[in-house]
Amino acid sequence: MKKLYLGRDKKLCGLCAGIGNYFNLDPTFIRIAITFLTLITALFPMLIIYLAMSLVVPQAPDDYVEVNDGRILTRGIDKKISGVCSGYAEYFGVDTTIVRLIFVILFLFVGGGFWLYLISLLFMPTFHTPEEYRQ
């Protein structure tokens, strides 16, 4: 049976890495989602949930092996501004233009597109060569 543990690839307490490992997703994607939800809920509710989960979820035992087969969410090669949209497109296996349209719609009609883009820009790792991106 799968168990949820705090991950070793931690930025704060390892909760996002643990959730990413449990659901076989890249921890970067979880970090972006939690930060975005924290901002759009005016910090308080999501911050309380994050802190409570950090206290409840146990540390991984020493013999626990993290297996995360999720693709790495990076800023992509086909970039117009910073590569955020192409990174999402590569991660989800869709056309970059569709992701760009989603960001424009979120920006113009919902208001969350700017924050999601900015958070993604801060958390998504960059690559130096196309070969490094594909690894």
C-alpha positions as CSV (number, residue, x, y, z in Angstrom):
1,M,0.0,0.0,0.0
2,K,1.3,3.5,-0.9
3,K,1.9,5.8,2.0
4,L,2.2,9.6,2.0
5,Y,5.5,10.8,3.5
6,L,7.3,14.2,3.5
7,G,9.7,14.1,0.6
8,R,13.4,14.5,0.7
9,D,13.4,17.0,-2.2
10,K,12.2,19.8,0.1
11,K,12.1,23.5,-0.2
12,L,10.3,24.1,3.1
13,C,9.2,21.0,4.8
14,G,8.9,18.4,2.0
15,L,5.2,18.3,1.8
16,C,5.0,19.2,-1.9
17,A,7.7,16.7,-2.7
18,G,5.9,14.0,-0.8
19,I,2.6,14.8,-2.5
20,G,4.3,14.7,-5.9
21,N,5.9,11.4,-5.1
22,Y,2.6,9.9,-3.9
23,F,0.7,11.0,-7.0
24,N,3.7,10.5,-9.4
25,L,3.8,14.1,-10.3
26,D,6.7,16.5,-10.5
27,P,7.1,18.4,-7.1
28,T,7.5,21.6,-9.0
29,F,3.9,21.3,-10.3
30,I,2.6,20.7,-6.8
31,R,4.6,23.7,-5.5
32,I,3.2,26.0,-8.2
33,A,-0.4,24.7,-7.5
34,I,-0.2,25.2,-3.7
35,T,1.4,28.7,-4.1
36,F,-1.3,29.7,-6.6
37,L,-4.1,28.4,-4.3
38,T,-2.5,30.2,-1.4
39,L,-2.5,33.5,-3.2
40,I,-6.1,33.3,-4.6
41,T,-7.5,32.2,-1.2
42,A,-6.1,35.4,0.5
43,L,-3.3,33.3,2.1
44,F,-5.2,32.2,5.2
45,P,-7.1,29.0,4.4
46,M,-4.5,27.4,2.2
47,L,-1.7,28.4,4.6
48,I,-3.5,26.7,7.5
49,I,-4.1,23.6,5.4
50,Y,-0.4,23.5,4.4
51,L,0.8,23.9,7.9
52,A,-1.6,21.3,9.3
53,M,-0.6,18.8,6.6
54,S,3.1,19.5,7.3
55,L,2.5,18.5,11.0
56,V,0.3,15.5,10.2
57,V,2.3,13.8,7.4
58,P,5.1,11.7,8.8
59,Q,8.8,11.8,7.8
60,A,9.9,9.1,5.5
61,P,11.7,6.2,7.2
62,D,15.4,5.8,6.3
63,D,14.8,2.8,4.1
64,Y,12.0,4.5,2.1
65,V,12.9,4.9,-1.6
66,E,11.2,7.8,-3.5
67,V,10.1,6.8,-7.0
68,N,8.9,9.7,-9.0
69,D,8.4,8.9,-12.7
70,G,6.7,12.2,-13.4
71,R,8.3,14.2,-16.1
72,I,10.2,17.3,-15.0
73,L,8.3,20.5,-15.4
74,T,10.8,23.0,-16.9
75,R,10.6,26.1,-18.9
76,G,10.4,24.8,-22.5
77,I,12.4,25.3,-25.7
78,D,9.5,26.9,-27.7
79,K,9.4,30.1,-25.8
80,K,8.0,33.5,-26.5
81,I,8.7,35.3,-23.2
82,S,10.3,32.9,-20.7
83,G,9.2,29.4,-21.7
84,V,6.6,28.9,-19.0
85,C,3.8,28.0,-21.5
86,S,6.0,25.7,-23.5
87,G,7.0,24.0,-20.3
88,Y,3.4,23.3,-19.4
89,A,2.7,22.2,-22.9
90,E,5.6,19.7,-22.9
91,Y,4.5,18.4,-19.4
92,F,0.9,17.9,-20.4
93,G,1.6,16.8,-24.0
94,V,-0.4,19.5,-25.7
95,D,0.3,22.3,-28.2
96,T,2.1,25.3,-26.8
97,T,-0.5,27.6,-28.5
98,I,-3.3,26.1,-26.5
99,V,-1.5,26.7,-23.3
100,R,-0.8,30.3,-24.3
101,L,-4.5,30.8,-25.1
102,I,-5.4,29.4,-21.7
103,F,-3.0,31.9,-19.9
104,V,-4.4,34.8,-22.0
105,I,-8.0,33.8,-21.1
106,L,-7.1,33.4,-17.4
107,F,-5.3,36.8,-17.5
108,L,-8.1,38.7,-19.2
109,F,-11.3,37.1,-17.8
110,V,-10.3,35.5,-14.5
111,G,-7.3,37.5,-13.3
112,G,-5.4,34.4,-12.2
113,G,-3.3,34.1,-15.3
114,F,-0.8,36.7,-14.2
115,W,-0.2,35.2,-10.8
116,L,0.0,31.6,-12.2
117,Y,2.5,32.7,-14.8
118,L,4.6,34.6,-12.2
119,I,4.6,31.7,-9.7
120,S,5.5,29.3,-12.5
121,L,8.3,31.6,-13.6
122,L,9.7,31.6,-10.1
123,F,9.4,27.8,-9.5
124,M,10.1,26.2,-12.8
125,P,13.7,25.2,-13.3
126,T,15.5,26.3,-16.4
127,F,17.6,24.2,-18.8
128,H,20.8,25.1,-20.6
129,T,20.7,22.9,-23.7
130,P,17.9,21.0,-25.6
131,E,19.6,17.7,-24.6
132,E,19.4,18.6,-20.9
133,Y,15.7,19.5,-21.4
134,R,14.9,16.1,-22.8
135,Q,16.5,14.2,-19.9
